[in-house]
Amino acid sequence: MLLLSGILIISLFPQGLAGQKFYPDDPIAEDADNLDIPPVEEVWISDYYDFMENSFLKVGQEENPVPAGDVNTLGEVPDSSWYTNRHAVKRMTIEELKRGPNMSRGPDMDHPWAVIRGKSSGITPGFVIRDARGDMYFIKFDPMTNPEMSTSAEMIASKFFYAAGYNVPENYIVHILPEMMQIGAGAVYTDFFGEKKKLTKAFIDDVLKKVPHRSDGTIRIVASKAIPGIPAGPFKYYGTRSDDPNDIFPHQDRRVLRGLYVLASWLNHDDSRSINTLDTYVKENETHYIKHYLMDFGSCFGSGSVKSQSLRAGWSYLFEPGDLFKGMGSFGLWTPKYLKPEYKEIPSIGRFECALFEPDTWKPEYPNPAFRNMRLSDAYWGAKLVMSFSEKEIAAICSAGEFSDEEAELYLYQCLVHRMYKIIGYWFSRLLPLDHFEILDNTLHFENLAVEHDLTWTPTTYRYAWSLFDNATLETTSLDLTGETVDTTIPIPDQCFHSDQPAFFVVTLQGENTVFPDWKKRVDVYLRADAENIEVVGIDREE
């Protein structure tokens, strides 16, 4: 089964064993990484060990990162057990964006819940409940000092990540009275030392005393529905699962995880680490495989889950020896950049800013191997996901936080819009951002994403050169057809329309713009032509 899985999966990707660049089914839209596998053991990752090995051992970090492996010939990430192309490819309606992953109305509110587990350890104490329908939910609260902050962050961020294409849990904001929480049979809780003890009403009451109550006595919570399937533990941001034959690309070399850096920087998801992921062993159409989820978004925007984000969040790792030595060497005269700005702090948002945000220097709590291996093409892909949200759509998703303070919601929206333009402005300036190639009236049409989003009004000249491409030897032969234009349409050679047998052609594009010198980097666009059809089959970008 392992060998068969490897052969089938390799055949779907462009750099196969035979050496040719393109195969008949390129560009693929779906990665067949859901081949049937036997049951797997649940793995456990220590949060402390995860911090230590990523901070000090630099696991998975490559000196010269290889190109991402989980992409098709267009440089896009196909649908897989990791990812589903959604808003950036198949536009979602406002209602779909606001609904996100939610498939129901949330937990049953007409009957008491059975609390089956509790915890006093970890950053955010909480409960696991089972409602009258038999559905299980993880219950999360706001800190006493910041009503609405953590719950709104969880709701809003999960909808952005879902629309971007990631697998996330269903989350619901509900308001409950304390008596809704009743002790289930055999319920236990885990104390600070990791010991399991019998759950008591006193324990529940003690937790509920430490969270904000509304004037009507209710408590605002996020009910996070249990992810379908059998839990198989978190995934790491490097390596592969040895018990999953479908997991053939090292995680640090997956574009879906490298490009996640750009979204995480946008939403200030500094808690983007292994402990906030989950693999589940699922069954679909009589096939068993592992599906990969992101979860726990309470530490996004200005929220630090149990308090406002620290000034350091997003600017520095938890262990940053460079800053430490600078401070010591200057006898305290050197001040980190994150201590200088005056952040606007709103109780229901936390500490969040956009004026000093830098898309390329943002940092999570500690090093993430996939983030550290990100190449320009990975960042470009991530920036396109951020770009896919219009200002109206960002506002709609922000409303899912159900803020009682309209000014707080407006501030969050404005910050996200500002950060979005900084992100696409920076990453689209680092390479030539030509995209959306299509054939119209015997010409090749494309868009410059920076121009389409009004990031520059400086004229750009595009130079192009056509060649015949040999798919077997990977050699090119010039067609002596070159030119330059200020339009985003170039002529296609006549040879492309007179191919009785499948033939491949490539056009090399370069830009000339006085504001963006990196637009001189090449974009190679490959066309496949035969007697009946001509189509764009591949894109390579110079980094």
C-alpha positions as CSV (number, residue, x, y, z in Angstrom):
1,M,0.0,0.0,0.0
2,L,2.8,2.4,0.8
3,L,4.5,1.9,-2.5
4,L,1.2,2.2,-4.4
5,S,0.4,5.4,-2.6
6,G,3.8,6.8,-3.4
7,I,3.6,6.0,-7.1
8,L,0.1,7.4,-7.4
9,I,0.9,10.6,-5.7
10,I,4.2,11.2,-7.5
11,S,2.4,10.8,-10.8
12,L,0.2,13.8,-9.9
13,F,3.0,16.3,-9.6
14,P,5.1,18.0,-12.2
15,Q,8.6,16.8,-11.3
16,G,7.9,13.1,-11.7
17,L,10.4,10.3,-12.2
18,A,10.4,10.4,-16.0
19,G,11.9,13.9,-16.1
20,Q,9.2,15.6,-18.1
21,K,7.8,18.8,-16.8
22,F,4.1,18.4,-17.7
23,Y,1.7,15.5,-17.7
24,P,-1.7,15.1,-19.4
25,D,-3.6,15.9,-16.2
26,D,-1.6,19.1,-15.4
27,P,-2.4,21.4,-13.8
28,I,-4.1,19.2,-11.2
29,A,-6.8,20.7,-9.0
30,E,-6.8,18.0,-6.3
31,D,-3.9,16.1,-4.5
32,A,-4.9,12.5,-4.0
33,D,-3.5,12.4,-0.4
34,N,-6.6,10.6,0.9
35,L,-5.7,7.0,0.0
36,D,-6.9,4.5,2.5
37,I,-4.6,4.0,5.5
38,P,-4.8,1.8,8.6
39,P,-5.6,3.3,12.0
40,V,-2.9,5.6,13.6
41,E,-1.8,6.2,17.1
42,E,-2.5,9.6,18.7
43,V,0.7,11.5,19.2
44,W,1.4,14.0,22.0
45,I,3.6,17.1,21.7
46,S,4.8,18.9,24.8
47,D,4.3,22.6,24.5
48,Y,7.5,23.2,26.4
49,Y,9.5,20.7,24.3
50,D,8.1,22.3,21.1
51,F,9.3,25.7,22.3
52,M,12.7,24.3,23.2
53,E,13.4,22.4,20.0
54,N,12.2,25.3,17.7
55,S,14.0,28.0,19.7
56,F,17.3,26.3,20.2
57,L,17.7,23.3,17.8
58,K,16.3,25.1,14.7
59,V,14.6,21.8,13.5
60,G,13.5,21.8,9.9
61,Q,15.1,25.0,9.0
62,E,17.0,24.8,5.7
63,E,19.9,27.0,4.8
64,N,18.6,27.2,1.2
65,P,15.0,26.2,1.3
66,V,13.9,24.0,-1.7
67,P,10.8,25.0,-3.7
68,A,7.5,24.0,-2.2
69,G,6.4,20.5,-3.0
70,D,2.7,20.6,-2.5
71,V,2.0,22.8,-5.6
72,N,0.7,22.2,-9.1
73,T,2.3,23.4,-12.3
74,L,0.6,26.8,-11.9
75,G,2.2,27.3,-8.5
76,E,-1.1,26.9,-6.7
77,V,-1.9,24.6,-3.8
78,P,-4.4,21.9,-5.0
79,D,-7.3,20.7,-2.7
80,S,-6.0,18.2,-0.2
81,S,-6.4,16.9,3.3
82,W,-4.6,20.1,4.3
83,Y,-6.4,22.7,2.3
84,T,-9.5,23.5,0.1
85,N,-9.4,26.3,-2.4
86,R,-12.3,28.6,-1.3
87,H,-12.6,32.4,-1.5
88,A,-9.6,33.3,-3.6
89,V,-10.7,30.9,-6.3
90,K,-14.4,30.4,-5.8
91,R,-15.9,33.6,-4.4
92,M,-17.9,33.2,-1.3
93,T,-21.0,35.3,-0.6
94,I,-21.1,37.7,2.4
95,E,-23.3,35.2,4.2
96,E,-21.0,32.3,3.5
97,L,-18.0,34.3,4.8
98,K,-19.9,35.2,8.0
99,R,-21.0,31.6,8.4
100,G,-17.5,30.2,7.8
101,P,-17.2,26.5,8.7
102,N,-20.4,26.4,10.7
103,M,-22.8,23.7,9.5
104,S,-25.5,24.1,12.2
105,R,-26.9,26.6,14.8
106,G,-24.4,25.5,17.4
107,P,-25.1,23.6,20.7
108,D,-28.6,22.8,21.9
109,M,-29.7,25.6,24.2
110,D,-33.0,24.2,25.3
111,H,-31.6,21.6,27.7
112,P,-28.7,21.6,30.2
113,W,-25.2,20.6,29.1
114,A,-23.3,17.7,30.6
115,V,-19.8,18.8,31.6
116,I,-17.6,15.8,30.8
117,R,-14.2,17.3,31.3
118,G,-12.5,20.3,32.7
119,K,-9.1,21.8,33.1
120,S,-7.4,24.3,35.3
121,S,-4.1,24.0,33.6
122,G,-2.9,25.7,30.4
123,I,-3.3,29.2,29.3
124,T,-7.1,29.1,29.1
125,P,-9.1,27.0,31.6
126,G,-12.3,25.6,30.3
127,F,-14.7,22.7,29.9
128,V,-15.7,20.0,27.5
129,I,-19.5,19.5,27.3
130,R,-22.0,17.3,25.6
131,D,-25.3,18.8,24.6
132,A,-28.7,17.1,24.4
133,R,-28.1,16.1,20.8
134,G,-25.0,14.2,21.8
135,D,-22.6,16.7,20.2
136,M,-19.4,17.6,22.0
137,Y,-18.1,21.2,22.4
138,F,-15.0,22.8,23.9
139,I,-16.1,25.8,26.0
140,K,-13.9,28.9,26.1
141,F,-14.3,32.1,28.0
142,D,-13.1,35.7,28.0
143,P,-10.8,37.0,30.7
144,M,-12.4,39.1,33.4
145,T,-10.4,42.2,32.3
146,N,-11.4,42.0,28.7
147,P,-15.0,40.9,28.0
148,E,-15.6,39.8,24.4
149,M,-11.8,40.0,23.5
150,S,-10.9,36.3,23.3
151,T,-14.2,35.0,22.1
152,S,-14.4,37.6,19.3
153,A,-10.8,36.8,18.2
154,E,-11.6,33.1,18.1
155,M,-14.7,33.7,16.0
156,I,-13.3,36.2,13.5
157,A,-9.9,34.6,12.9
158,S,-11.4,31.1,12.4
159,K,-13.7,32.6,9.6
160,F,-10.7,34.3,7.9
161,F,-8.7,31.1,8.0
162,Y,-11.6,29.0,6.7
163,A,-12.3,31.3,3.8
164,A,-8.6,31.3,3.0
165,G,-8.8,27.5,2.6
166,Y,-7.7,25.9,5.9
167,N,-9.5,23.3,7.9
168,V,-10.8,24.8,11.2
169,P,-13.4,23.8,13.8
170,E,-17.0,25.2,13.9
171,N,-17.2,28.0,16.5
172,Y,-20.3,29.6,18.0
173,I,-20.8,32.5,20.3
174,V,-23.6,31.7,22.8
175,H,-24.7,33.2,26.2
176,I,-25.4,30.8,29.0
177,L,-26.5,30.9,32.6
178,P,-24.2,29.1,35.1
179,E,-26.9,26.5,35.8
180,M,-26.6,25.3,32.2
181,M,-23.4,23.5,33.2
182,Q,-24.2,20.3,34.9
183,I,-21.8,17.6,35.9
184,G,-21.8,14.5,33.6
185,A,-21.4,11.0,34.7
186,G,-17.7,10.1,35.4
187,A,-16.6,13.7,34.7
188,V,-13.0,14.6,35.6
189,Y,-10.8,17.6,35.4
190,T,-7.0,18.0,35.0
191,D,-5.3,20.1,37.6
192,F,-2.3,22.4,37.3
193,F,0.1,19.4,37.8
194,G,-1.7,17.3,35.1
195,E,-3.4,15.1,37.6
196,K,-7.0,13.9,36.8
197,K,-9.5,14.5,39.6
198,K,-13.3,14.1,40.0
199,L,-15.1,17.1,38.7
200,T,-17.2,18.9,41.3
201,K,-19.7,21.7,41.3
202,A,-17.2,23.7,43.4
203,F,-14.6,23.4,40.6
204,I,-17.1,24.6,38.0
205,D,-18.3,27.5,40.2
206,D,-14.7,28.5,40.8
207,V,-13.9,28.7,37.1
208,L,-17.1,30.6,36.3
209,K,-16.4,33.2,39.1
210,K,-13.3,34.2,37.2
211,V,-15.0,35.1,33.9
212,P,-17.1,38.2,33.0
213,H,-20.9,38.0,33.6
214,R,-23.3,40.2,31.7
215,S,-25.9,42.3,33.4
216,D,-28.6,39.6,32.9
217,G,-26.4,37.0,34.7
218,T,-25.4,35.2,31.5
219,I,-21.8,34.4,30.4
220,R,-20.6,34.9,26.9
221,I,-18.6,31.8,25.6
222,V,-17.3,30.3,22.4
223,A,-18.5,26.8,21.9
224,S,-16.0,25.0,19.6
225,K,-17.5,21.9,18.2
226,A,-15.3,18.8,18.4
227,I,-13.5,18.2,15.1
228,P,-14.9,15.1,13.2
229,G,-12.9,11.9,13.3
230,I,-10.6,10.2,15.8
231,P,-8.0,12.6,17.3
232,A,-4.5,11.7,16.1
233,G,-2.6,14.6,17.9
234,P,-1.1,17.8,16.6
235,F,1.1,18.0,13.5
236,K,4.6,19.5,13.5
237,Y,5.7,22.3,11.2
238,Y,8.6,20.1,10.0
239,G,9.0,16.5,8.9
240,T,6.2,14.1,8.1
241,R,4.1,11.6,10.1
242,S,5.8,8.2,9.8
243,D,2.4,6.4,10.2
244,D,0.8,8.3,7.3
245,P,1.8,7.1,3.8
246,N,-0.1,10.1,2.3
247,D,2.1,12.6,4.1
248,I,5.0,12.7,1.5
249,F,6.1,16.3,1.6
250,P,8.1,17.6,4.6
251,H,5.9,20.0,6.4
252,Q,8.5,22.8,6.3
253,D,8.4,22.5,2.5
254,R,4.6,22.8,2.1
255,R,3.4,26.0,0.6
256,V,0.2,25.7,2.5
257,L,2.2,26.1,5.8
258,R,4.9,28.4,4.5
259,G,2.4,30.8,3.1
260,L,0.4,30.6,6.3
261,Y,3.0,33.1,7.7
262,V,1.5,35.9,5.6
263,L,-2.0,35.3,7.0
264,A,-0.7,34.8,10.5
265,S,1.1,38.2,10.3
266,W,-2.0,39.9,9.0
267,L,-4.2,38.6,11.8
268,N,-1.4,38.7,14.4
269,H,-1.8,35.0,15.1
270,D,1.4,34.8,17.1
271,D,0.3,31.5,18.7
272,S,0.7,29.7,15.4
273,R,2.5,26.6,16.7
274,S,2.1,22.8,16.7
275,I,0.0,22.7,19.9
276,N,-2.7,24.7,18.1
277,T,-3.1,22.1,15.3
278,L,-4.9,18.8,15.2
279,D,-4.7,15.7,12.9
280,T,-7.8,13.5,12.9
281,Y,-8.3,10.0,11.4
282,V,-11.5,10.4,9.3
283,K,-13.7,8.1,7.2
284,E,-15.1,9.4,3.9
285,N,-16.6,7.1,1.3
286,E,-15.3,4.0,3.0
287,T,-11.8,5.5,2.9
288,H,-9.8,6.3,6.0
289,Y,-7.1,9.0,6.0
290,I,-5.7,11.8,8.1
291,K,-7.1,15.4,7.9
292,H,-5.1,18.4,9.2
293,Y,-6.7,21.3,11.1
294,L,-5.7,24.7,12.5
295,M,-7.5,25.6,15.8
296,D,-7.4,27.8,18.9
297,F,-7.4,31.4,17.6
298,G,-8.0,33.2,20.9
299,S,-4.5,34.8,20.6
300,C,-5.1,36.8,17.4
301,F,-5.4,40.6,16.7
302,G,-4.9,42.3,20.1
303,S,-5.9,39.3,22.2
304,G,-3.5,37.3,24.2
305,S,-6.2,34.9,25.2
306,V,-6.2,35.7,29.0
307,K,-5.0,39.3,28.6
308,S,-4.2,41.9,26.0
309,Q,-1.3,41.1,23.7
310,S,2.0,42.1,25.1
311,L,3.9,44.9,23.3
312,R,6.4,42.3,22.3
313,A,3.8,40.1,20.4
314,G,4.5,40.0,16.7
315,W,7.8,41.8,17.1
316,S,10.1,39.4,18.9
317,Y,10.3,35.8,19.9
318,L,9.9,34.8,23.5
319,F,13.6,34.1,23.5
320,E,15.4,36.8,21.5
321,P,19.1,36.8,22.5
322,G,19.9,39.6,20.0
323,D,17.6,42.0,21.8
324,L,19.0,40.9,25.1
325,F,22.6,41.6,24.1
326,K,21.7,44.9,22.5
327,G,20.1,46.1,25.7
328,M,23.1,44.9,27.8
329,G,25.7,46.3,25.4
330,S,24.0,49.8,25.3
331,F,23.6,49.8,29.1
332,G,19.8,50.1,28.6
333,L,20.0,52.9,26.1
334,W,18.8,50.8,23.2
335,T,15.0,50.3,23.2
336,P,13.2,47.6,21.1
337,K,11.0,49.0,18.5
338,Y,7.9,47.4,20.0
339,L,8.4,49.5,23.2
340,K,8.2,52.8,21.4
341,P,4.8,52.9,19.8
342,E,1.7,54.0,21.7
343,Y,-0.7,51.2,21.0
344,K,-4.4,51.9,21.1
345,E,-5.8,49.4,23.6
346,I,-9.5,48.6,23.5
347,P,-10.9,46.1,26.1
348,S,-12.8,44.0,23.6
349,I,-9.9,44.0,21.0
350,G,-6.8,44.1,23.2
351,R,-3.6,45.7,22.0
352,F,-3.5,45.8,18.2
353,E,-1.8,48.2,15.8
354,C,-1.2,48.8,12.1
355,A,0.9,51.9,11.7
356,L,4.3,50.2,12.5
357,F,3.4,46.7,11.3
358,E,6.1,45.3,9.0
359,P,5.0,42.3,6.8
360,D,8.5,40.8,6.5
361,T,9.7,41.1,10.1
362,W,6.6,39.9,12.0
363,K,7.3,37.0,14.4
364,P,5.2,34.4,16.2
365,E,5.9,33.4,19.8
366,Y,8.9,31.3,18.7
367,P,10.4,30.1,15.5
368,N,8.2,28.1,13.1
369,P,10.2,25.9,10.6
370,A,7.7,26.3,7.8
371,F,7.7,30.1,8.3
372,R,11.5,30.2,8.4
373,N,11.7,28.3,5.1
374,M,9.2,30.5,3.3
375,R,10.4,31.6,-0.2
376,L,9.2,34.6,-2.1
377,S,6.8,32.5,-4.2
378,D,5.3,31.1,-1.0
379,A,4.8,34.6,0.4
380,Y,3.3,35.7,-2.9
381,W,0.8,32.9,-2.7
382,G,-0.1,33.9,0.9
383,A,-0.4,37.5,-0.1
384,K,-2.9,36.6,-2.8
385,L,-5.0,34.9,-0.1
386,V,-5.0,38.1,2.0
387,M,-5.7,40.2,-1.2
388,S,-8.8,38.0,-1.9
389,F,-10.8,39.8,0.8
390,S,-12.4,43.1,-0.2
391,E,-12.9,45.8,2.4
392,K,-16.6,45.1,2.5
393,E,-15.9,41.4,3.1
394,I,-13.4,42.2,5.9
395,A,-16.1,44.3,7.6
396,A,-18.6,41.5,7.3
397,I,-16.3,39.0,8.9
398,C,-15.4,41.4,11.7
399,S,-19.1,41.7,12.5
400,A,-19.1,37.9,13.4
401,G,-17.3,39.0,16.6
402,E,-20.6,40.3,17.9
403,F,-19.1,43.3,19.6
404,S,-21.3,45.4,21.8
405,D,-18.9,48.4,21.1
406,E,-19.3,49.5,17.5
407,E,-16.1,51.6,17.8
408,A,-14.1,48.5,18.7
409,E,-15.4,46.7,15.6
410,L,-14.6,49.7,13.4
411,Y,-11.1,49.9,14.8
412,L,-10.4,46.3,14.1
413,Y,-11.7,46.6,10.6
414,Q,-9.6,49.6,9.9
415,C,-6.4,48.0,11.2
416,L,-7.0,44.9,9.1
417,V,-7.5,46.9,6.0
418,H,-4.3,48.9,6.7
419,R,-2.3,45.8,7.4
420,M,-3.7,44.1,4.2
421,Y,-2.5,46.9,2.0
422,K,0.9,46.8,3.7
423,I,1.1,43.1,3.1
424,I,0.2,43.1,-0.6
425,G,2.3,46.2,-1.2
426,Y,5.4,44.6,0.2
427,W,5.2,41.1,-1.2
428,F,3.9,42.2,-4.6
429,S,6.9,44.5,-4.9
430,R,9.5,41.7,-4.4
431,L,8.7,39.9,-7.6
432,L,6.7,40.5,-10.8
433,P,3.0,40.0,-9.6
434,L,1.5,38.9,-12.9
435,D,-1.4,36.5,-12.6
436,H,-4.8,35.4,-13.9
437,F,-3.4,34.4,-17.3
438,E,-6.0,33.4,-19.8
439,I,-6.3,33.2,-23.6
440,L,-8.7,35.7,-25.1
441,D,-9.1,36.2,-28.9
442,N,-5.8,34.6,-29.8
443,T,-3.9,36.7,-27.3
444,L,-2.5,36.0,-23.8
445,H,-4.2,38.2,-21.2
446,F,-2.9,38.8,-17.7
447,E,-3.3,41.1,-14.7
448,N,-0.7,42.9,-12.6
449,L,-2.1,42.4,-9.1
450,A,-0.3,45.4,-7.8
451,V,-1.8,47.7,-10.4
452,E,-5.3,46.1,-10.0
453,H,-5.2,47.1,-6.4
454,D,-4.0,50.6,-7.0
455,L,-0.6,50.1,-5.4
456,T,1.1,52.0,-8.1
457,W,0.2,54.5,-10.9
458,T,3.7,54.5,-12.4
459,P,3.5,53.0,-16.0
460,T,5.0,49.6,-16.4
461,T,6.5,48.2,-19.6
462,Y,6.3,44.5,-20.2
463,R,8.9,42.8,-22.4
464,Y,8.2,39.3,-23.8
465,A,9.9,36.6,-25.7
466,W,8.3,33.4,-27.1
467,S,10.0,30.0,-27.4
468,L,9.1,26.4,-28.3
469,F,9.4,24.2,-25.2
470,D,10.4,20.5,-25.4
471,N,8.5,18.7,-22.7
472,A,10.8,15.7,-22.8
473,T,14.2,17.4,-22.8
474,L,13.1,20.6,-21.1
475,E,15.0,22.6,-23.8
476,T,13.7,25.8,-25.4
477,T,14.0,27.0,-28.9
478,S,13.5,30.7,-29.6
479,L,10.7,31.6,-32.0
480,D,12.3,35.0,-32.7
481,L,9.1,36.7,-31.5
482,T,9.8,39.4,-29.0
483,G,8.3,42.7,-28.1
484,E,7.3,45.1,-25.4
485,T,4.0,46.6,-24.4
486,V,2.3,48.7,-21.7
487,D,-0.9,46.7,-22.1
488,T,-1.6,43.4,-20.3
489,T,-2.2,41.6,-23.5
490,I,0.4,40.0,-25.8
491,P,0.0,38.2,-29.1
492,I,0.3,34.4,-29.3
493,P,2.5,33.0,-32.1
494,D,0.7,31.5,-35.1
495,Q,2.5,28.2,-34.4
496,C,0.4,27.7,-31.3
497,F,-2.7,27.4,-33.4
498,H,-1.3,25.0,-36.0
499,S,-0.3,22.0,-33.8
500,D,-1.7,18.7,-34.9
501,Q,0.2,17.0,-32.1
502,P,0.4,18.3,-28.5
503,A,3.1,21.0,-28.4
504,F,4.4,23.3,-25.6
505,F,5.3,27.0,-25.8
506,V,6.7,29.3,-23.2
507,V,6.7,33.1,-23.0
508,T,9.1,34.9,-20.7
509,L,7.8,38.2,-19.3
510,Q,9.7,40.9,-17.5
511,G,8.5,44.2,-16.2
512,E,10.1,47.7,-16.2
513,N,8.9,50.0,-13.5
514,T,10.9,52.9,-11.9
515,V,9.3,52.3,-8.5
516,F,9.6,48.5,-8.4
517,P,13.1,47.3,-9.6
518,D,12.3,43.7,-8.7
519,W,9.7,43.6,-11.4
520,K,12.5,42.8,-13.8
521,K,12.4,39.2,-12.4
522,R,11.1,36.7,-15.0
523,V,7.7,35.1,-15.2
524,D,7.7,32.1,-17.5
525,V,4.2,31.1,-18.7
526,Y,3.8,27.7,-20.5
527,L,1.1,26.9,-23.0
528,R,0.0,23.5,-24.2
529,A,-1.5,23.4,-27.7
530,D,-3.0,20.8,-30.0
531,A,-5.4,20.8,-33.0
532,E,-8.4,21.5,-30.8
533,N,-7.3,23.5,-27.8
534,I,-4.7,25.8,-26.3
535,E,-4.4,26.4,-22.6
536,V,-2.1,27.8,-19.9
537,V,-0.5,24.8,-18.2
538,G,2.3,26.2,-16.1
539,I,3.9,29.3,-14.4
540,D,7.4,29.6,-13.1
541,R,8.4,32.8,-11.2
542,E,11.9,34.0,-10.7
543,E,12.6,34.8,-7.0
